[in-house]
Amino acid sequence: MDVAIVWGTLMLAPPAAFALMALTRKHVPRFARPVLIASATLIGLVLLAMILKIAFINPIANIVALSVAYLAYTLLWAAIWQLESPALKILLGIASSLPIAAGYFFAAFGMLGFMFAGYTSPPVYTAKVDERFTCEIRYRDGGPSYGTYEVGVYYRWANIPAIQQQVAVFPKDARHMSNFEDECPS
């Protein structure tokens, strides 16, 4: 399901954004500016959350949040092509098209499964370190080579139970993992 959400967003968001911007500008022009401001704000919030390493506890919710942010990005991208300055339209349009082209490439050639492999799988080990801290060990598939384990320490906020902040992450070679309990801090 996770790859299907990402695939659908990558394939359908750009044409949907073009259609939405065209309809908004033609039939309800007063909504075009608020839609673009909301899109830019949403992208800013998602980027800030990524910088601060704040995420939903449920991985599917994170994928949906990134998909909504990508749709907001494509709305801004569609608005660029409606600028009046030809030089600005071409410069910004080409630069902002590169992530969209990469998305089509990844979606078309089946690389999404490789990119998101193991992201939504449950942790192989979870321990409560403290009242608000948890330790999770996840297996990250290495493709044709060996995989790695990722030991992550997360702070779970009491006020917002669906959100966690990654405090630390330690990659561990799968060949050197002996006991999961010993890997989590105490």
Secondary structure, 3 states (H helix, E strand, C coil): CHHHHHHHHHHHHHHHHHHHHHHHHHHCHHHHHHHHHHHHHHHHHHHHHHHCCEEECCHHHHHHHHHHHHHHHHHHHHHHCCCCCHHHHHHHHHHHHHHHHHHHHHHHCCCHHHHCCCCCCCCCEEEECCCCEEEEEEEECCCCCCCEEEEEEEEECCCCCCEEEEEEEEEEEHHHCCCHHHHCCC
